[in-house]
Amino acid sequence: MKINAVITARSGSKSVIHKNIRKLGSLPLLGWAVKNVNQSKLIDSIFISTDSEKYYEIAKNIDDNIIFHKRSEKLAEDVPSEEVLLDISKKFETYFDDDSIMVLIQPTTPFID
């Protein structure tokens, strides 16, 4: 069984501009999500799903093995997370089998364990 974490970080926040890269202490919110997921011994692969090259670079600076899912224009809009997860499972099908688990991680909850 593979456990894949997907960190969703859209750059087009309407309420708080670029909230996913706002600093919280020493790291942006996105950085905390990557760092905390990276420390888990249960996660096999970490994906970042974003429409922003800048967001990807922030994540990659923390974990060089992070997998980049570049969102289409449609998925860069305010769409349900399920649509993003389905797109990832189709585009990266070699990471997923019938026993795989996807864990959705949002940068706006930086203190996850």
C-alpha positions as CSV (number, residue, x, y, z in Angstrom):
1,M,0.0,0.0,0.0
2,K,1.3,3.4,-1.0
3,I,0.4,6.6,0.9
4,N,0.7,9.7,-1.1
5,A,0.3,13.2,0.3
6,V,-1.1,16.0,-1.9
7,I,-0.5,19.5,-0.7
8,T,-2.9,21.9,-2.5
9,A,-1.7,25.5,-2.8
10,R,-3.6,27.6,-5.3
11,S,-2.1,31.1,-5.7
12,G,-5.4,32.8,-6.5
13,S,-6.8,33.3,-3.0
14,K,-9.6,35.8,-3.0
15,S,-9.8,36.6,0.7
16,V,-6.1,36.8,1.6
17,I,-3.8,37.4,-1.3
18,H,-1.1,34.7,-1.5
19,K,-2.1,33.3,1.9
20,N,-0.4,30.0,1.2
21,I,3.1,31.7,1.2
22,R,2.4,34.2,4.0
23,K,5.1,33.8,6.7
24,L,4.4,32.1,10.0
25,G,7.5,32.4,12.0
26,S,10.5,31.3,10.0
27,L,8.5,29.6,7.1
28,P,5.6,30.4,4.8
29,L,2.4,28.3,5.5
30,L,3.2,26.1,2.5
31,G,6.7,25.5,3.9
32,W,5.3,24.2,7.2
33,A,3.0,21.8,5.4
34,V,5.9,20.4,3.3
35,K,8.2,20.2,6.3
36,N,5.6,18.4,8.5
37,V,4.5,15.9,5.8
38,N,8.2,15.3,4.9
39,Q,8.9,14.2,8.5
40,S,6.2,11.5,8.4
41,K,7.5,8.0,8.1
42,L,4.2,6.9,6.6
43,I,4.2,9.0,3.5
44,D,5.7,7.5,0.3
45,S,5.4,10.4,-2.0
46,I,4.5,14.1,-1.7
47,F,2.8,16.1,-4.4
48,I,2.3,19.8,-4.6
49,S,-0.6,20.9,-6.7
50,T,-0.3,24.5,-7.6
51,D,-0.7,27.0,-10.5
52,S,2.4,28.8,-9.3
53,E,6.0,28.1,-10.2
54,K,7.0,30.3,-7.2
55,Y,5.0,28.1,-4.8
56,Y,6.6,25.0,-6.3
57,E,10.1,26.5,-5.8
58,I,9.3,27.2,-2.2
59,A,8.2,23.6,-1.6
60,K,11.2,22.2,-3.6
61,N,13.6,24.2,-1.4
62,I,12.3,22.2,1.6
63,D,11.9,18.8,-0.1
64,D,13.9,18.3,-3.3
65,N,11.9,15.1,-4.0
66,I,8.5,16.8,-4.1
67,I,6.4,16.0,-7.2
68,F,5.0,19.0,-9.1
69,H,1.4,18.9,-10.3
70,K,0.9,22.0,-12.5
71,R,-2.7,22.9,-12.4
72,S,-4.6,23.7,-15.6
73,E,-6.4,27.0,-15.8
74,K,-9.6,25.3,-14.9
75,L,-8.2,23.7,-11.8
76,A,-6.5,27.0,-10.8
77,E,-10.0,28.4,-10.2
78,D,-12.0,27.9,-7.1
79,V,-12.8,24.2,-7.6
80,P,-13.4,21.3,-5.2
81,S,-10.3,19.6,-4.0
82,E,-11.7,16.3,-5.3
83,E,-11.3,17.5,-8.9
84,V,-7.6,18.3,-8.2
85,L,-7.1,14.8,-6.6
86,L,-8.7,13.1,-9.6
87,D,-6.5,15.0,-12.0
88,I,-3.4,13.9,-10.0
89,S,-4.4,10.3,-9.9
90,K,-4.8,10.3,-13.7
91,K,-1.6,12.2,-14.6
92,F,0.5,10.3,-12.1
93,E,-1.1,6.9,-12.3
94,T,2.2,5.0,-11.7
95,Y,2.1,6.3,-8.1
96,F,-1.4,4.9,-7.5
97,D,-2.8,1.4,-7.4
98,D,-6.0,-0.1,-6.0
99,D,-4.5,0.0,-2.4
100,S,-3.2,3.5,-2.5
101,I,-4.3,6.2,-0.2
102,M,-4.3,9.9,-1.0
103,V,-4.0,12.3,2.0
104,L,-5.1,15.9,1.3
105,I,-2.9,18.5,3.1
106,Q,-3.8,22.2,3.1
107,P,-1.2,24.8,3.9
108,T,-3.7,26.7,5.9
109,T,-3.4,24.0,8.6
110,P,0.4,24.3,9.3
111,F,0.5,22.5,12.6
112,I,-0.4,19.0,11.4
113,D,1.5,16.0,12.7
